[in-house]
């Protein structure tokens, strides 16, 4: 008969012997433990004891406080420490809690947290840590797509789960963007699957250079891509999405000497703005909004419900001129009032310097009325 697996070991660090005893009493049936009374000794234990899987630490530790301990742990070159779940014991100082969040605290409890809640917090953090370890062990097979080098859908779903879990615990925000070429089927039929894959790879290269290091870029369905963006609001994603959409629309990409008329649409969902119950529901909502954007004509960002959300923003003046030169007046006409408003300062300067005697007041009134 094989020996039973050892219990996961937890470090409990608090200046108060009574607090340490209470916490240990809550966890001792399910976990092994070590205890320390100051931050410096806690740091030494974390470095030397490889069996520790999670630390419960006070923010007000002596010698080395909780902020200092968090900073050392998160900046460690040892991935075991840098990824260590850190459950911090807080007081009533909200600023101290915010500092601890910025230094990488995984979650928070107070000294009055009961046994059931403490065990639930610990269990959740350990499960997330185990999931990260399993993904790391199988990085090439399970995390990265061997053809594109970006994350698989399975990993993206895990990243969404982690982002949403963090959002719920810390009253933050997390957003999902699902995006794809509007005419992917037609591109594949006309130019072949290899051409579509090359386009996707170029799109991935553009995206990889624009997203933050905290974001996760991966596959969704077919040639569609998804970005999980923790700590990012819906409005910020809308701005990013529209810049990306504009960059694709003006890109000069050719196949067999012909410039492709490319456009992308993007569906955005955000927690807690969108009241969804799970990470998978958040991704599904972004996917539904991508479909709505494409059904409404494509080349747009959809982040909410209703017709207003389907109206694409006006193109830049440079893009509008490009569209006109290429004979696409219909793409510019819906935005004439907005573009005219942007041109008024230039028209005013031209009128003064070149004595054109333009009816600027009348132009301004008409633009305002149309807008």
Buried (B, 14 or more C-beta within 10 A) or exposed (E): EEEEEEBBBBBBBBBBEEBBEBBBEBBEEEBBBBBBBBBBBBBEBBBEEEEBBBBBBBBBBEBBBBBBBBBBBBEBEEEEBEBBBBBBBBEEEEEBBEBBBEBBBBBBBEBEBEEEEBBEBBBBBBEBBEEBBEBEEEEEEBBBBEEBEBBBBEBBBBBBBBBBBBBEBBEBBBBBBBBBBBBBEEBBEEBEEEBBBBBBBBBBEBBEEBBEEEBBBBBBEEBBBBBBBBBBBBBBBBEBBBEBBBEBBBEEBEBEEEEBEBBBBBBBBBBEBBEBEEBEBBBBBBBBBBBBBBEBEBBBBBBBEEEEBBEBBBBBEEBBEBBEEEEEEEBBEEBBBBBBBBBBEEBBEBBEEEEEEBEBEEBBEBBEEEE
